[in-house]
Amino acid sequence: MEIAAIRESLHQYINNSDEKLLKLILALAEAYNEVEDYEFTTKELNSFNERRSKRLSGESKVYNWAEAREVITGRNAV
């Protein structure tokens, strides 16, 4: 779907929606703008880099979905 069509569709929803949907759309837009302006701190970047180094060196384990589900739920994957 092209951007113009998406905008038109959203305008239709906004023009015909109730207060609940309008508040939800507004909250989503505000949250998106906050995330877009977010910058990682030096501490966060250092943590990311440390975790990446551990992953690349094999020091940390990576799980596929079935393994993760088994670890989380304590059950064998189906």
mmJSON file of the N, C-alpha and C atoms, coordinates in Angstrom:
{"data_MODEL":{"atom_site":{
"group_PDB":["ATOM","ATOM","ATOM","ATOM","ATOM","ATOM","ATOM","ATOM","ATOM","ATOM","ATOM","ATOM","ATOM","ATOM","ATOM","ATOM","ATOM","ATOM","ATOM","ATOM","ATOM","ATOM","ATOM","ATOM","ATOM","ATOM","ATOM","ATOM","ATOM","ATOM","ATOM","ATOM","ATOM","ATOM","ATOM","ATOM","ATOM","ATOM","ATOM","ATOM","ATOM","ATOM","ATOM","ATOM","ATOM","ATOM","ATOM","ATOM","ATOM","ATOM","ATOM","ATOM","ATOM","ATOM","ATOM","ATOM","ATOM","ATOM","ATOM","ATOM","ATOM","ATOM","ATOM","ATOM","ATOM","ATOM","ATOM","ATOM","ATOM","ATOM","ATOM","ATOM","ATOM","ATOM","ATOM","ATOM","ATOM","ATOM","ATOM","ATOM","ATOM","ATOM","ATOM","ATOM","ATOM","ATOM","ATOM","ATOM","ATOM","ATOM","ATOM","ATOM","ATOM","ATOM","ATOM","ATOM","ATOM","ATOM","ATOM","ATOM","ATOM","ATOM","ATOM","ATOM","ATOM","ATOM","ATOM","ATOM","ATOM","ATOM","ATOM","ATOM","ATOM","ATOM","ATOM","ATOM","ATOM","ATOM","ATOM","ATOM","ATOM","ATOM","ATOM","ATOM","ATOM","ATOM","ATOM","ATOM","ATOM","ATOM","ATOM","ATOM","ATOM","ATOM","ATOM","ATOM","ATOM","ATOM","ATOM","ATOM","ATOM","ATOM","ATOM","ATOM","ATOM","ATOM","ATOM","ATOM","ATOM","ATOM","ATOM","ATOM","ATOM","ATOM","ATOM","ATOM","ATOM","ATOM","ATOM","ATOM","ATOM","ATOM","ATOM","ATOM","ATOM","ATOM","ATOM","ATOM","ATOM","ATOM","ATOM","ATOM","ATOM","ATOM","ATOM","ATOM","ATOM","ATOM","ATOM","ATOM","ATOM","ATOM","ATOM","ATOM","ATOM","ATOM","ATOM","ATOM","ATOM","ATOM","ATOM","ATOM","ATOM","ATOM","ATOM","ATOM","ATOM","ATOM","ATOM","ATOM","ATOM","ATOM","ATOM","ATOM","ATOM","ATOM","ATOM","ATOM","ATOM","ATOM","ATOM","ATOM","ATOM","ATOM","ATOM","ATOM","ATOM","ATOM","ATOM","ATOM","ATOM","ATOM","ATOM","ATOM","ATOM","ATOM","ATOM","ATOM","ATOM","ATOM","ATOM","ATOM","ATOM","ATOM"],
"id":[1,2,3,4,5,6,7,8,9,10,11,12,13,14,15,16,17,18,19,20,21,22,23,24,25,26,27,28,29,30,31,32,33,34,35,36,37,38,39,40,41,42,43,44,45,46,47,48,49,50,51,52,53,54,55,56,57,58,59,60,61,62,63,64,65,66,67,68,69,70,71,72,73,74,75,76,77,78,79,80,81,82,83,84,85,86,87,88,89,90,91,92,93,94,95,96,97,98,99,100,101,102,103,104,105,106,107,108,109,110,111,112,113,114,115,116,117,118,119,120,121,122,123,124,125,126,127,128,129,130,131,132,133,134,135,136,137,138,139,140,141,142,143,144,145,146,147,148,149,150,151,152,153,154,155,156,157,158,159,160,161,162,163,164,165,166,167,168,169,170,171,172,173,174,175,176,177,178,179,180,181,182,183,184,185,186,187,188,189,190,191,192,193,194,195,196,197,198,199,200,201,202,203,204,205,206,207,208,209,210,211,212,213,214,215,216,217,218,219,220,221,222,223,224,225,226,227,228,229,230,231,232,233,234],
"type_symbol":["N","C","C","N","C","C","N","C","C","N","C","C","N","C","C","N","C","C","N","C","C","N","C","C","N","C","C","N","C","C","N","C","C","N","C","C","N","C","C","N","C","C","N","C","C","N","C","C","N","C","C","N","C","C","N","C","C","N","C","C","N","C","C","N","C","C","N","C","C","N","C","C","N","C","C","N","C","C","N","C","C","N","C","C","N","C","C","N","C","C","N","C","C","N","C","C","N","C","C","N","C","C","N","C","C","N","C","C","N","C","C","N","C","C","N","C","C","N","C","C","N","C","C","N","C","C","N","C","C","N","C","C","N","C","C","N","C","C","N","C","C","N","C","C","N","C","C","N","C","C","N","C","C","N","C","C","N","C","C","N","C","C","N","C","C","N","C","C","N","C","C","N","C","C","N","C","C","N","C","C","N","C","C","N","C","C","N","C","C","N","C","C","N","C","C","N","C","C","N","C","C","N","C","C","N","C","C","N","C","C","N","C","C","N","C","C","N","C","C","N","C","C","N","C","C","N","C","C","N","C","C","N","C","C"],
"label_atom_id":["N","CA","C","N","CA","C","N","CA","C","N","CA","C","N","CA","C","N","CA","C","N","CA","C","N","CA","C","N","CA","C","N","CA","C","N","CA","C","N","CA","C","N","CA","C","N","CA","C","N","CA","C","N","CA","C","N","CA","C","N","CA","C","N","CA","C","N","CA","C","N","CA","C","N","CA","C","N","CA","C","N","CA","C","N","CA","C","N","CA","C","N","CA","C","N","CA","C","N","CA","C","N","CA","C","N","CA","C","N","CA","C","N","CA","C","N","CA","C","N","CA","C","N","CA","C","N","CA","C","N","CA","C","N","CA","C","N","CA","C","N","CA","C","N","CA","C","N","CA","C","N","CA","C","N","CA","C","N","CA","C","N","CA","C","N","CA","C","N","CA","C","N","CA","C","N","CA","C","N","CA","C","N","CA","C","N","CA","C","N","CA","C","N","CA","C","N","CA","C","N","CA","C","N","CA","C","N","CA","C","N","CA","C","N","CA","C","N","CA","C","N","CA","C","N","CA","C","N","CA","C","N","CA","C","N","CA","C","N","CA","C","N","CA","C","N","CA","C","N","CA","C","N","CA","C","N","CA","C","N","CA","C","N","CA","C","N","CA","C","N","CA","C"],
"label_alt_id":[null,null,null,null,null,null,null,null,null,null,null,null,null,null,null,null,null,null,null,null,null,null,null,null,null,null,null,null,null,null,null,null,null,null,null,null,null,null,null,null,null,null,null,null,null,null,null,null,null,null,null,null,null,null,null,null,null,null,null,null,null,null,null,null,null,null,null,null,null,null,null,null,null,null,null,null,null,null,null,null,null,null,null,null,null,null,null,null,null,null,null,null,null,null,null,null,null,null,null,null,null,null,null,null,null,null,null,null,null,null,null,null,null,null,null,null,null,null,null,null,null,null,null,null,null,null,null,null,null,null,null,null,null,null,null,null,null,null,null,null,null,null,null,null,null,null,null,null,null,null,null,null,null,null,null,null,null,null,null,null,null,null,null,null,null,null,null,null,null,null,null,null,null,null,null,null,null,null,null,null,null,null,null,null,null,null,null,null,null,null,null,null,null,null,null,null,null,null,null,null,null,null,null,null,null,null,null,null,null,null,null,null,null,null,null,null,null,null,null,null,null,null,null,null,null,null,null,null,null,null,null,null,null,null],
"label_comp_id":["MET","MET","MET","GLU","GLU","GLU","ILE","ILE","ILE","ALA","ALA","ALA","ALA","ALA","ALA","ILE","ILE","ILE","ARG","ARG","ARG","GLU","GLU","GLU","SER","SER","SER","LEU","LEU","LEU","HIS","HIS","HIS","GLN","GLN","GLN","TYR","TYR","TYR","ILE","ILE","ILE","ASN","ASN","ASN","ASN","ASN","ASN","SER","SER","SER","ASP","ASP","ASP","GLU","GLU","GLU","LYS","LYS","LYS","LEU","LEU","LEU","LEU","LEU","LEU","LYS","LYS","LYS","LEU","LEU","LEU","ILE","ILE","ILE","LEU","LEU","LEU","ALA","ALA","ALA","LEU","LEU","LEU","ALA","ALA","ALA","GLU","GLU","GLU","ALA","ALA","ALA","TYR","TYR","TYR","ASN","ASN","ASN","GLU","GLU","GLU","VAL","VAL","VAL","GLU","GLU","GLU","ASP","ASP","ASP","TYR","TYR","TYR","GLU","GLU","GLU","PHE","PHE","PHE","THR","THR","THR","THR","THR","THR","LYS","LYS","LYS","GLU","GLU","GLU","LEU","LEU","LEU","ASN","ASN","ASN","SER","SER","SER","PHE","PHE","PHE","ASN","ASN","ASN","GLU","GLU","GLU","ARG","ARG","ARG","ARG","ARG","ARG","SER","SER","SER","LYS","LYS","LYS","ARG","ARG","ARG","LEU","LEU","LEU","SER","SER","SER","GLY","GLY","GLY","GLU","GLU","GLU","SER","SER","SER","LYS","LYS","LYS","VAL","VAL","VAL","TYR","TYR","TYR","ASN","ASN","ASN","TRP","TRP","TRP","ALA","ALA","ALA","GLU","GLU","GLU","ALA","ALA","ALA","ARG","ARG","ARG","GLU","GLU","GLU","VAL","VAL","VAL","ILE","ILE","ILE","THR","THR","THR","GLY","GLY","GLY","ARG","ARG","ARG","ASN","ASN","ASN","ALA","ALA","ALA","VAL","VAL","VAL"],
"label_asym_id":["A","A","A","A","A","A","A","A","A","A","A","A","A","A","A","A","A","A","A","A","A","A","A","A","A","A","A","A","A","A","A","A","A","A","A","A","A","A","A","A","A","A","A","A","A","A","A","A","A","A","A","A","A","A","A","A","A","A","A","A","A","A","A","A","A","A","A","A","A","A","A","A","A","A","A","A","A","A","A","A","A","A","A","A","A","A","A","A","A","A","A","A","A","A","A","A","A","A","A","A","A","A","A","A","A","A","A","A","A","A","A","A","A","A","A","A","A","A","A","A","A","A","A","A","A","A","A","A","A","A","A","A","A","A","A","A","A","A","A","A","A","A","A","A","A","A","A","A","A","A","A","A","A","A","A","A","A","A","A","A","A","A","A","A","A","A","A","A","A","A","A","A","A","A","A","A","A","A","A","A","A","A","A","A","A","A","A","A","A","A","A","A","A","A","A","A","A","A","A","A","A","A","A","A","A","A","A","A","A","A","A","A","A","A","A","A","A","A","A","A","A","A","A","A","A","A","A","A","A","A","A","A","A","A"],
"label_entity_id":["1","1","1","1","1","1","1","1","1","1","1","1","1","1","1","1","1","1","1","1","1","1","1","1","1","1","1","1","1","1","1","1","1","1","1","1","1","1","1","1","1","1","1","1","1","1","1","1","1","1","1","1","1","1","1","1","1","1","1","1","1","1","1","1","1","1","1","1","1","1","1","1","1","1","1","1","1","1","1","1","1","1","1","1","1","1","1","1","1","1","1","1","1","1","1","1","1","1","1","1","1","1","1","1","1","1","1","1","1","1","1","1","1","1","1","1","1","1","1","1","1","1","1","1","1","1","1","1","1","1","1","1","1","1","1","1","1","1","1","1","1","1","1","1","1","1","1","1","1","1","1","1","1","1","1","1","1","1","1","1","1","1","1","1","1","1","1","1","1","1","1","1","1","1","1","1","1","1","1","1","1","1","1","1","1","1","1","1","1","1","1","1","1","1","1","1","1","1","1","1","1","1","1","1","1","1","1","1","1","1","1","1","1","1","1","1","1","1","1","1","1","1","1","1","1","1","1","1","1","1","1","1","1","1"],
"label_seq_id":[1,1,1,2,2,2,3,3,3,4,4,4,5,5,5,6,6,6,7,7,7,8,8,8,9,9,9,10,10,10,11,11,11,12,12,12,13,13,13,14,14,14,15,15,15,16,16,16,17,17,17,18,18,18,19,19,19,20,20,20,21,21,21,22,22,22,23,23,23,24,24,24,25,25,25,26,26,26,27,27,27,28,28,28,29,29,29,30,30,30,31,31,31,32,32,32,33,33,33,34,34,34,35,35,35,36,36,36,37,37,37,38,38,38,39,39,39,40,40,40,41,41,41,42,42,42,43,43,43,44,44,44,45,45,45,46,46,46,47,47,47,48,48,48,49,49,49,50,50,50,51,51,51,52,52,52,53,53,53,54,54,54,55,55,55,56,56,56,57,57,57,58,58,58,59,59,59,60,60,60,61,61,61,62,62,62,63,63,63,64,64,64,65,65,65,66,66,66,67,67,67,68,68,68,69,69,69,70,70,70,71,71,71,72,72,72,73,73,73,74,74,74,75,75,75,76,76,76,77,77,77,78,78,78],
"pdbx_PDB_ins_code":[null,null,null,null,null,null,null,null,null,null,null,null,null,null,null,null,null,null,null,null,null,null,null,null,null,null,null,null,null,null,null,null,null,null,null,null,null,null,null,null,null,null,null,null,null,null,null,null,null,null,null,null,null,null,null,null,null,null,null,null,null,null,null,null,null,null,null,null,null,null,null,null,null,null,null,null,null,null,null,null,null,null,null,null,null,null,null,null,null,null,null,null,null,null,null,null,null,null,null,null,null,null,null,null,null,null,null,null,null,null,null,null,null,null,null,null,null,null,null,null,null,null,null,null,null,null,null,null,null,null,null,null,null,null,null,null,null,null,null,null,null,null,null,null,null,null,null,null,null,null,null,null,null,null,null,null,null,null,null,null,null,null,null,null,null,null,null,null,null,null,null,null,null,null,null,null,null,null,null,null,null,null,null,null,null,null,null,null,null,null,null,null,null,null,null,null,null,null,null,null,null,null,null,null,null,null,null,null,null,null,null,null,null,null,null,null,null,null,null,null,null,null,null,null,null,null,null,null,null,null,null,null,null,null],
"Cartn_x":[0.859,0.0,0.899,0.604,1.408,1.113,2.056,1.936,0.671,0.359,-0.837,-2.103,-2.152,-3.317,-3.415,-2.262,-2.243,-2.746,-2.251,-2.703,-4.207,-4.694,-6.136,-6.945,-6.481,-7.173,-7.173,-6.035,-5.966,-6.861,-6.898,-7.785,-9.241,-9.614,-10.994,-11.284,-10.338,-10.52,-10.643,-9.767,-9.772,-11.066,-11.499,-12.723,-13.979,-13.942,-15.14,-15.019,-13.98,-13.751,-14.341,-14.406,-14.877,-13.688,-13.976,-12.95,-11.884,-12.289,-11.358,-10.274,-10.681,-9.708,-8.827,-9.409,-8.618,-7.534,-7.884,-6.903,-5.812,-6.183,-5.221,-4.255,-4.775,-3.932,-2.996,-3.497,-2.672,-1.556,-1.88,-0.874,0.197,-0.213,0.73,1.668,1.106,1.913,2.893,2.439,3.321,4.44,4.111,5.122,6.133,5.67,6.559,7.545,7.062,7.938,8.968,8.601,9.549,10.649,10.277,11.253,12.165,11.605,12.382,13.474,13.215,14.166,15.117,14.936,15.728,17.158,18.098,19.499,20.021,20.766,21.313,22.382,22.433,23.47,24.77,25.861,27.154,27.105,26.439,26.316,25.569,24.468,23.707,24.543,25.246,26.084,27.192,27.795,28.831,28.26,27.045,26.395,26.096,25.59,25.32,26.602,27.666,28.936,29.508,29.357,29.827,29.045,27.724,26.886,27.192,27.439,27.774,29.094,30.083,31.388,31.263,30.459,30.251,29.576,28.628,27.924,28.87,29.659,30.558,31.677,32.08,33.15,32.63,31.307,30.723,30.55,30.87,30.75,29.283,28.395,26.967,26.248,25.166,24.411,23.214,22.928,21.761,20.795,19.511,18.494,17.581,17.15,16.085,14.759,13.658,12.361,11.973,12.144,11.743,12.548,13.856,14.693,14.314,14.065,13.685,12.374,11.412,10.116,10.288,11.151,11.399,12.022,12.985,13.631,12.614,11.796,10.836,9.734,9.185,8.04,8.428,9.662,10.1,9.546,8.97,8.411,9.217,9.175,9.822,9.041,9.757,9.125,8.381,7.27,6.446,6.96],
"Cartn_y":[-1.181,0.0,1.236,2.182,3.396,4.332,5.213,6.147,6.986,7.477,8.314,7.531,6.276,5.441,5.17,4.959,4.742,5.989,7.153,8.407,8.589,8.326,8.491,7.54,6.31,5.337,5.769,6.256,6.737,7.942,8.854,10.015,9.575,8.575,8.073,7.501,6.71,6.173,7.289,8.28,9.385,10.175,10.461,11.259,10.529,9.199,8.435,7.678,7.945,7.145,7.777,6.958,7.443,7.965,8.493,9.094,8.082,6.855,5.822,5.575,5.436,5.207,6.435,7.614,8.835,8.939,8.628,8.668,7.623,6.461,5.403,5.811,6.381,6.841,7.944,8.866,9.954,9.409,8.476,7.89,7.16,6.463,5.76,6.743,7.824,8.835,9.493,9.809,10.438,9.487,8.224,7.242,7.05,7.032,6.88,8.044,9.244,10.416,10.394,9.891,9.785,8.782,7.662,6.631,7.141,7.847,8.354,9.315,10.075,11.052,10.467,9.194,8.582,8.347,8.619,8.316,7.449,6.415,5.515,6.22,5.884,6.43,5.651,6.202,5.53,4.194,4.163,2.93,1.856,2.244,1.296,0.777,1.689,1.282,0.339,0.618,-0.269,-1.653,-1.681,-2.947,-3.733,-3.051,-3.702,-4.291,-3.502,-3.957,-5.143,-5.13,-6.246,-7.515,-7.402,-8.553,-9.076,-8.162,-8.557,-9.314,-8.818,-9.483,-10.885,-11.035,-12.357,-13.297,-12.768,-13.592,-14.028,-13.093,-13.412,-14.363,-14.295,-15.17,-16.55,-16.698,-17.973,-18.104,-17.047,-17.075,-17.125,-16.51,-16.566,-17.47,-18.072,-19.014,-18.317,-18.726,-18.233,-19.402,-19.122,-20.161,-19.919,-21.002,-20.856,-20.818,-20.599,-20.419,-21.651,-22.828,-24.043,-24.198,-23.944,-24.031,-22.978,-21.757,-20.673,-21.001,-21.496,-21.856,-22.943,-23.901,-24.972,-24.416,-23.522,-22.916,-22.113,-21.323,-20.446,-21.218,-22.206,-22.936,-24.171,-24.645,-25.851,-27.118,-26.981,-28.148,-28.412,-29.646,-29.977,-29.354,-28.872,-28.282,-29.357,-28.966,-29.92,-30.022],
"Cartn_z":[0.0,0.0,0.0,-0.864,-0.956,0.22,0.492,1.612,1.499,0.318,0.142,0.495,0.113,0.423,1.915,2.551,4.001,4.718,4.3,4.913,4.752,3.563,3.305,4.185,4.293,5.128,6.589,7.072,8.449,8.67,7.699,7.814,7.929,7.165,7.245,8.631,9.152,10.496,11.523,11.436,12.389,12.3,11.098,10.912,11.383,11.399,11.748,13.063,13.841,15.04,16.289,17.318,18.611,19.431,20.589,21.439,21.846,22.104,22.544,21.486,20.225,19.161,18.949,19.023,18.854,19.929,21.173,22.255,22.037,21.539,21.268,20.161,19.086,17.98,18.455,19.248,19.773,20.664,21.538,22.426,21.615,20.575,19.719,19.021,18.476,17.79,18.759,19.961,20.955,21.371,21.584,21.973,20.843,19.615,18.463,18.386,18.608,18.558,19.673,20.841,21.947,21.618,21.019,20.666,19.556,18.598,17.471,17.942,18.976,19.49,20.528,20.87,21.929,21.458,22.329,22.068,23.205,22.848,23.849,24.664,25.947,26.824,26.597,27.081,26.98,27.713,28.857,29.637,28.835,28.158,27.35,26.175,25.496,24.369,24.816,25.964,26.488,26.798,27.354,27.667,26.386,25.367,24.08,23.494,23.522,22.956,23.72,25.049,25.862,25.541,25.448,25.126,23.73,22.787,21.417,21.395,22.12,22.178,22.741,23.804,24.394,23.409,22.658,21.673,20.56,20.04,18.939,19.358,20.624,21.109,21.501,21.55,21.951,23.449,24.188,25.65,26.102,25.327,25.671,24.685,25.129,24.299,23.662,22.447,21.733,21.589,21.783,21.707,20.515,19.858,18.865,19.614,18.905,19.562,20.385,19.839,20.556,21.845,21.784,22.975,24.011,23.553,24.471,25.168,24.409,24.992,26.043,25.761,26.722,27.995,27.869,29.032,29.838,29.149,29.81,30.522,29.811,30.371,31.166,30.98,31.666,31.031,29.852,29.143,27.89,27.417,26.152,25.007,24.014,22.828,22.051,21.48,20.719,19.314],
"occupancy":[1.0,1.0,1.0,1.0,1.0,1.0,1.0,1.0,1.0,1.0,1.0,1.0,1.0,1.0,1.0,1.0,1.0,1.0,1.0,1.0,1.0,1.0,1.0,1.0,1.0,1.0,1.0,1.0,1.0,1.0,1.0,1.0,1.0,1.0,1.0,1.0,1.0,1.0,1.0,1.0,1.0,1.0,1.0,1.0,1.0,1.0,1.0,1.0,1.0,1.0,1.0,1.0,1.0,1.0,1.0,1.0,1.0,1.0,1.0,1.0,1.0,1.0,1.0,1.0,1.0,1.0,1.0,1.0,1.0,1.0,1.0,1.0,1.0,1.0,1.0,1.0,1.0,1.0,1.0,1.0,1.0,1.0,1.0,1.0,1.0,1.0,1.0,1.0,1.0,1.0,1.0,1.0,1.0,1.0,1.0,1.0,1.0,1.0,1.0,1.0,1.0,1.0,1.0,1.0,1.0,1.0,1.0,1.0,1.0,1.0,1.0,1.0,1.0,1.0,1.0,1.0,1.0,1.0,1.0,1.0,1.0,1.0,1.0,1.0,1.0,1.0,1.0,1.0,1.0,1.0,1.0,1.0,1.0,1.0,1.0,1.0,1.0,1.0,1.0,1.0,1.0,1.0,1.0,1.0,1.0,1.0,1.0,1.0,1.0,1.0,1.0,1.0,1.0,1.0,1.0,1.0,1.0,1.0,1.0,1.0,1.0,1.0,1.0,1.0,1.0,1.0,1.0,1.0,1.0,1.0,1.0,1.0,1.0,1.0,1.0,1.0,1.0,1.0,1.0,1.0,1.0,1.0,1.0,1.0,1.0,1.0,1.0,1.0,1.0,1.0,1.0,1.0,1.0,1.0,1.0,1.0,1.0,1.0,1.0,1.0,1.0,1.0,1.0,1.0,1.0,1.0,1.0,1.0,1.0,1.0,1.0,1.0,1.0,1.0,1.0,1.0,1.0,1.0,1.0,1.0,1.0,1.0,1.0,1.0,1.0,1.0,1.0,1.0,1.0,1.0,1.0,1.0,1.0,1.0],
"B_iso_or_equiv":[0.0,0.0,0.0,0.0,0.0,0.0,0.0,0.0,0.0,0.0,0.0,0.0,0.0,0.0,0.0,0.0,0.0,0.0,0.0,0.0,0.0,0.0,0.0,0.0,0.0,0.0,0.0,0.0,0.0,0.0,0.0,0.0,0.0,0.0,0.0,0.0,0.0,0.0,0.0,0.0,0.0,0.0,0.0,0.0,0.0,0.0,0.0,0.0,0.0,0.0,0.0,0.0,0.0,0.0,0.0,0.0,0.0,0.0,0.0,0.0,0.0,0.0,0.0,0.0,0.0,0.0,0.0,0.0,0.0,0.0,0.0,0.0,0.0,0.0,0.0,0.0,0.0,0.0,0.0,0.0,0.0,0.0,0.0,0.0,0.0,0.0,0.0,0.0,0.0,0.0,0.0,0.0,0.0,0.0,0.0,0.0,0.0,0.0,0.0,0.0,0.0,0.0,0.0,0.0,0.0,0.0,0.0,0.0,0.0,0.0,0.0,0.0,0.0,0.0,0.0,0.0,0.0,0.0,0.0,0.0,0.0,0.0,0.0,0.0,0.0,0.0,0.0,0.0,0.0,0.0,0.0,0.0,0.0,0.0,0.0,0.0,0.0,0.0,0.0,0.0,0.0,0.0,0.0,0.0,0.0,0.0,0.0,0.0,0.0,0.0,0.0,0.0,0.0,0.0,0.0,0.0,0.0,0.0,0.0,0.0,0.0,0.0,0.0,0.0,0.0,0.0,0.0,0.0,0.0,0.0,0.0,0.0,0.0,0.0,0.0,0.0,0.0,0.0,0.0,0.0,0.0,0.0,0.0,0.0,0.0,0.0,0.0,0.0,0.0,0.0,0.0,0.0,0.0,0.0,0.0,0.0,0.0,0.0,0.0,0.0,0.0,0.0,0.0,0.0,0.0,0.0,0.0,0.0,0.0,0.0,0.0,0.0,0.0,0.0,0.0,0.0,0.0,0.0,0.0,0.0,0.0,0.0,0.0,0.0,0.0,0.0,0.0,0.0,0.0,0.0,0.0,0.0,0.0,0.0],
"pdbx_formal_charge":[null,null,null,null,null,null,null,null,null,null,null,null,null,null,null,null,null,null,null,null,null,null,null,null,null,null,null,null,null,null,null,null,null,null,null,null,null,null,null,null,null,null,null,null,null,null,null,null,null,null,null,null,null,null,null,null,null,null,null,null,null,null,null,null,null,null,null,null,null,null,null,null,null,null,null,null,null,null,null,null,null,null,null,null,null,null,null,null,null,null,null,null,null,null,null,null,null,null,null,null,null,null,null,null,null,null,null,null,null,null,null,null,null,null,null,null,null,null,null,null,null,null,null,null,null,null,null,null,null,null,null,null,null,null,null,null,null,null,null,null,null,null,null,null,null,null,null,null,null,null,null,null,null,null,null,null,null,null,null,null,null,null,null,null,null,null,null,null,null,null,null,null,null,null,null,null,null,null,null,null,null,null,null,null,null,null,null,null,null,null,null,null,null,null,null,null,null,null,null,null,null,null,null,null,null,null,null,null,null,null,null,null,null,null,null,null,null,null,null,null,null,null,null,null,null,null,null,null,null,null,null,null,null,null],
"auth_seq_id":[1,1,1,2,2,2,3,3,3,4,4,4,5,5,5,6,6,6,7,7,7,8,8,8,9,9,9,10,10,10,11,11,11,12,12,12,13,13,13,14,14,14,15,15,15,16,16,16,17,17,17,18,18,18,19,19,19,20,20,20,21,21,21,22,22,22,23,23,23,24,24,24,25,25,25,26,26,26,27,27,27,28,28,28,29,29,29,30,30,30,31,31,31,32,32,32,33,33,33,34,34,34,35,35,35,36,36,36,37,37,37,38,38,38,39,39,39,40,40,40,41,41,41,42,42,42,43,43,43,44,44,44,45,45,45,46,46,46,47,47,47,48,48,48,49,49,49,50,50,50,51,51,51,52,52,52,53,53,53,54,54,54,55,55,55,56,56,56,57,57,57,58,58,58,59,59,59,60,60,60,61,61,61,62,62,62,63,63,63,64,64,64,65,65,65,66,66,66,67,67,67,68,68,68,69,69,69,70,70,70,71,71,71,72,72,72,73,73,73,74,74,74,75,75,75,76,76,76,77,77,77,78,78,78],
"auth_comp_id":["MET","MET","MET","GLU","GLU","GLU","ILE","ILE","ILE","ALA","ALA","ALA","ALA","ALA","ALA","ILE","ILE","ILE","ARG","ARG","ARG","GLU","GLU","GLU","SER","SER","SER","LEU","LEU","LEU","HIS","HIS","HIS","GLN","GLN","GLN","TYR","TYR","TYR","ILE","ILE","ILE","ASN","ASN","ASN","ASN","ASN","ASN","SER","SER","SER","ASP","ASP","ASP","GLU","GLU","GLU","LYS","LYS","LYS","LEU","LEU","LEU","LEU","LEU","LEU","LYS","LYS","LYS","LEU","LEU","LEU","ILE","ILE","ILE","LEU","LEU","LEU","ALA","ALA","ALA","LEU","LEU","LEU","ALA","ALA","ALA","GLU","GLU","GLU","ALA","ALA","ALA","TYR","TYR","TYR","ASN","ASN","ASN","GLU","GLU","GLU","VAL","VAL","VAL","GLU","GLU","GLU","ASP","ASP","ASP","TYR","TYR","TYR","GLU","GLU","GLU","PHE","PHE","PHE","THR","THR","THR","THR","THR","THR","LYS","LYS","LYS","GLU","GLU","GLU","LEU","LEU","LEU","ASN","ASN","ASN","SER","SER","SER","PHE","PHE","PHE","ASN","ASN","ASN","GLU","GLU","GLU","ARG","ARG","ARG","ARG","ARG","ARG","SER","SER","SER","LYS","LYS","LYS","ARG","ARG","ARG","LEU","LEU","LEU","SER","SER","SER","GLY","GLY","GLY","GLU","GLU","GLU","SER","SER","SER","LYS","LYS","LYS","VAL","VAL","VAL","TYR","TYR","TYR","ASN","ASN","ASN","TRP","TRP","TRP","ALA","ALA","ALA","GLU","GLU","GLU","ALA","ALA","ALA","ARG","ARG","ARG","GLU","GLU","GLU","VAL","VAL","VAL","ILE","ILE","ILE","THR","THR","THR","GLY","GLY","GLY","ARG","ARG","ARG","ASN","ASN","ASN","ALA","ALA","ALA","VAL","VAL","VAL"],
"auth_asym_id":["A","A","A","A","A","A","A","A","A","A","A","A","A","A","A","A","A","A","A","A","A","A","A","A","A","A","A","A","A","A","A","A","A","A","A","A","A","A","A","A","A","A","A","A","A","A","A","A","A","A","A","A","A","A","A","A","A","A","A","A","A","A","A","A","A","A","A","A","A","A","A","A","A","A","A","A","A","A","A","A","A","A","A","A","A","A","A","A","A","A","A","A","A","A","A","A","A","A","A","A","A","A","A","A","A","A","A","A","A","A","A","A","A","A","A","A","A","A","A","A","A","A","A","A","A","A","A","A","A","A","A","A","A","A","A","A","A","A","A","A","A","A","A","A","A","A","A","A","A","A","A","A","A","A","A","A","A","A","A","A","A","A","A","A","A","A","A","A","A","A","A","A","A","A","A","A","A","A","A","A","A","A","A","A","A","A","A","A","A","A","A","A","A","A","A","A","A","A","A","A","A","A","A","A","A","A","A","A","A","A","A","A","A","A","A","A","A","A","A","A","A","A","A","A","A","A","A","A","A","A","A","A","A","A"],
"auth_atom_id":["N","CA","C","N","CA","C","N","CA","C","N","CA","C","N","CA","C","N","CA","C","N","CA","C","N","CA","C","N","CA","C","N","CA","C","N","CA","C","N","CA","C","N","CA","C","N","CA","C","N","CA","C","N","CA","C","N","CA","C","N","CA","C","N","CA","C","N","CA","C","N","CA","C","N","CA","C","N","CA","C","N","CA","C","N","CA","C","N","CA","C","N","CA","C","N","CA","C","N","CA","C","N","CA","C","N","CA","C","N","CA","C","N","CA","C","N","CA","C","N","CA","C","N","CA","C","N","CA","C","N","CA","C","N","CA","C","N","CA","C","N","CA","C","N","CA","C","N","CA","C","N","CA","C","N","CA","C","N","CA","C","N","CA","C","N","CA","C","N","CA","C","N","CA","C","N","CA","C","N","CA","C","N","CA","C","N","CA","C","N","CA","C","N","CA","C","N","CA","C","N","CA","C","N","CA","C","N","CA","C","N","CA","C","N","CA","C","N","CA","C","N","CA","C","N","CA","C","N","CA","C","N","CA","C","N","CA","C","N","CA","C","N","CA","C","N","CA","C","N","CA","C","N","CA","C","N","CA","C","N","CA","C","N","CA","C","N","CA","C","N","CA","C"],
"pdbx_PDB_model_num":[1,1,1,1,1,1,1,1,1,1,1,1,1,1,1,1,1,1,1,1,1,1,1,1,1,1,1,1,1,1,1,1,1,1,1,1,1,1,1,1,1,1,1,1,1,1,1,1,1,1,1,1,1,1,1,1,1,1,1,1,1,1,1,1,1,1,1,1,1,1,1,1,1,1,1,1,1,1,1,1,1,1,1,1,1,1,1,1,1,1,1,1,1,1,1,1,1,1,1,1,1,1,1,1,1,1,1,1,1,1,1,1,1,1,1,1,1,1,1,1,1,1,1,1,1,1,1,1,1,1,1,1,1,1,1,1,1,1,1,1,1,1,1,1,1,1,1,1,1,1,1,1,1,1,1,1,1,1,1,1,1,1,1,1,1,1,1,1,1,1,1,1,1,1,1,1,1,1,1,1,1,1,1,1,1,1,1,1,1,1,1,1,1,1,1,1,1,1,1,1,1,1,1,1,1,1,1,1,1,1,1,1,1,1,1,1,1,1,1,1,1,1,1,1,1,1,1,1,1,1,1,1,1,1]
}}}
